[in-house]
Amino acid sequence: MTANETGLPVAEPTEVRRHIGRLAREHRGQLILTIILYGLAAAAGLGAPWLLGVLIDSIDTTNATGTINAVGLAIGGFVLLQSVFAGLSHYVSGRFGETVMAELREDFVERSLRLPLSTIERAGTGDLMTRSSRDVSQLGQTLRRAAPETIVCVITLALILVALALMNPLLALVTVVTVVPVLWWPARWYLKRARPAYLEENKAYGQINEELAATVEGARTIEALRWQRRRIAVGDGDIATSYRTERRTLFLRSILFPSLDFGVTLPLATGLLVGGVMYGSELATLGQVTAALLYINQAGEPMFMLLAWLDELQTGSASLGRVLGVGSKGAAAPEGSKRAEHVDTTVNVTDVRYAYVPGHDVLHGVSLDVAAGERLAIVGPSGAGKSTLGRLIAGIDSPGDGRIDVAGRDVAEMSLEDLRREVLLVTQEHHVFSGTLRDNLALARTSATDDEIAAALTAVDAGDWLTGLPDGLDTLVGSGNLRVTPAQAQQIALARLVLADPDVLVLDEATSLLDPRAARHLERHLASVLEGRTVIAIAHRLHTAHDADRIAVVDDGRIIELGSHEALLDADGQYAHLWRSWQG
Ligand SMILES: Nc1ncnc2c1ncn2[C@@H]1O[C@H](COP(=O)(O)OP(=O)(O)OP(=O)(O)O)[C@@H](O)[C@H]1O
């Protein structure tokens, strides 16, 4: 796997080849049928030049008119056969391409959904978007056209060579000897450079998408800070990089294609020369030379096309590498370990260190044990490391040092599926997807009934809102539909949490958008619904801390106080101070 700096990995050429081999094995039947049909079409195409040679040689025989008629008819028959086989082979290979394409798309979606959040955050959504749009469509083009056309070219060339050798071995040899070196060197030169150049080109395109998306998402912030010029400069920089990478691939093509033109014309010239000499020295008949030259001429197109498709195959292979890289080992979470039978949802944080930027730890050896069913509140000044600790417990990032166990299992080793069933994080950012309210909630549990969904909304104090909606759970929400206030969006997120029903919840200021009274009411309500779950709540409002079983005070990446509300007040430390000023 190639490390793509902070981006998603790209599959190595060997992995790409292995994948193509696997696809070919899985669709063996369709592939063989395609090759046979293309072979038949190519073979039928060889009939005409052969017959023309026969025709020329028979002109001085007695019954020339009869022979001409018969040969004319036979040529017509071959042309018809070629059209029928070509039509059939295009149909079969088209189906083959579409089937494989559909599988690759499904596979891509599955791989993307398995990606841990931290991987997407690091890589940026632009890279993923480019892979799902530009790379997948490039791959479609390769599968639909380049792959079958390459097969056609190879088969046609092989058959032309066989026919040429049968007709006149010396002419066949001359053709091979002149063609191969002339085409070999530019093709080799090109192939060596094309893959990295196309990977660079696609990466640059991904970067443009990434920055463009960031500019659009942050438009208001950019306007407020008057950063327009800076963002334009960033965009200009990305476009310049993309331009440079496009120029590089254009340069490669501009060397390849003229070389191909030359390589394809040369054998015709040498064939004409050698054929003339052979005819003069009676080593070949006029008919043989004519047929051989027609074959050489006929070979020109597939030869040119074959090497031209190499270009397409190279871009396709680069795109396949990028598509397969999504969800590969370097990006995905570990898979498939089984959930322990008993559910003992303790959380044990042992000597955890974490740095966003190497060498600058924001957590300095944090240890914390949360008992099953306990409610722990984490408080502390801004930037102390509370959210970072929450993300590590929820398995979104892995600690640099130390370990975190949930229900006795190392979070870093858990499959994404197990992890999400075990621990869920709700932050103050949440998205309402465009669709019905029901769809938005059923995301958390597809099997949830309407009653369960309504109960979940009631548990987060949104029961009245639901009853007031004209279409109830069928109400369309999200972009372009009914406007949902930030507080309601937060309630939807919390209702999803109720439906997902994990054993451990990490709430990172999950009620911050509600007014203080509503927030407290909701938290109490939620607590009764989530009775028995282990809850770690990162709190700005100290009433959350007051209601918790224990409170951890985090300061500068360390836990400096830990105990119940009363115990911490008695200790008269930072928490007591915070509490008094909050009360005041
Ligand atoms: N993505 C990031 N990249 C680099 N540094 C980060 C990133 N996220 C947080 N930090 C830094 O890590 C430190 C801890 O941040 P964290 O968000 O965990 O603190 P917090 O206690 O949750 O603060 P707040 O209450 O303001 O949310 C801060 O110094 C912050 O600047």
The ligand as an SDF file (V2000), in Angstrom:
LIG
                    3D

 31 33  0  0  0  0  0  0  0  0999 V2000
   -7.6450   18.4120   15.0670 N   0  0  0  0  0  0  0  0  0  0  0  0
   -6.7410   18.9890   15.8460 C   0  0  0  0  0  0  0  0  0  0  0  0
   -5.5050   19.2600   15.3850 N   0  0  0  0  0  0  0  0  0  0  0  0
   -4.5660   19.8320   16.1700 C   0  0  0  0  0  0  0  0  0  0  0  0
   -4.7680   20.1720   17.4490 N   0  0  0  0  0  0  0  0  0  0  0  0
   -5.9740   19.9310   17.9750 C   0  0  0  0  0  0  0  0  0  0  0  0
   -7.0250   19.3320   17.1930 C   0  0  0  0  0  0  0  0  0  0  0  0
   -8.1200   19.2100   17.9750 N   0  0  0  0  0  0  0  0  0  0  0  0
   -7.7650   19.7110   19.1860 C   0  0  0  0  0  0  0  0  0  0  0  0
   -6.4870   20.1410   19.1880 N   0  0  0  0  0  0  0  0  0  0  0  0
   -5.7530   20.7260   20.3160 C   0  0  0  0  0  0  0  0  0  0  0  0
   -5.7090   19.7640   21.3620 O   0  0  0  0  0  0  0  0  0  0  0  0
   -5.8800   20.3720   22.6160 C   0  0  0  0  0  0  0  0  0  0  0  0
   -7.0660   19.7030   23.3310 C   0  0  0  0  0  0  0  0  0  0  0  0
   -8.2380   19.9780   22.5810 O   0  0  0  0  0  0  0  0  0  0  0  0
   -9.6580   19.4230   23.0050 P   0  0  0  0  0  0  0  0  0  0  0  0
  -10.6170   19.8080   21.9450 O   0  0  0  0  0  0  0  0  0  0  0  0
   -9.5270   17.9940   23.3460 O   0  0  0  0  0  0  0  0  0  0  0  0
   -9.9220   20.2680   24.3180 O   0  0  0  0  0  0  0  0  0  0  0  0
  -11.2900   20.4590   25.1040 P   0  0  0  0  0  0  0  0  0  0  0  0
  -10.9090   20.3630   26.5470 O   0  0  0  0  0  0  0  0  0  0  0  0
  -12.3210   19.5340   24.6090 O   0  0  0  0  0  0  0  0  0  0  0  0
  -11.6470   21.9430   24.7160 O   0  0  0  0  0  0  0  0  0  0  0  0
  -13.1110   22.5950   24.4910 P   0  0  0  0  0  0  0  0  0  0  0  0
  -13.7870   22.5930   25.8210 O   0  0  0  0  0  0  0  0  0  0  0  0
  -12.7900   23.9830   24.0240 O   0  0  0  0  0  0  0  0  0  0  0  0
  -13.7850   21.7730   23.4510 O   0  0  0  0  0  0  0  0  0  0  0  0
   -6.1060   21.8540   22.3680 C   0  0  0  0  0  0  0  0  0  0  0  0
   -4.8720   22.5040   22.5930 O   0  0  0  0  0  0  0  0  0  0  0  0
   -6.4910   21.9240   20.9120 C   0  0  0  0  0  0  0  0  0  0  0  0
   -6.0180   23.1240   20.3470 O   0  0  0  0  0  0  0  0  0  0  0  0
  1  2  1  0
  2  3  1  0
  2  7  2  0
  3  4  2  0
  4  5  1  0
  5  6  2  0
  6  7  1  0
  6 10  1  0
  7  8  1  0
  8  9  2  0
  9 10  1  0
 10 11  1  0
 11 12  1  0
 11 30  1  0
 12 13  1  0
 13 14  1  0
 13 28  1  0
 14 15  1  0
 15 16  1  0
 16 17  2  0
 16 18  1  0
 16 19  1  0
 19 20  1  0
 20 21  2  0
 20 22  1  0
 20 23  1  0
 23 24  1  0
 24 25  2  0
 24 26  1  0
 24 27  1  0
 28 29  1  0
 28 30  1  0
 30 31  1  0
M  END
$$$$
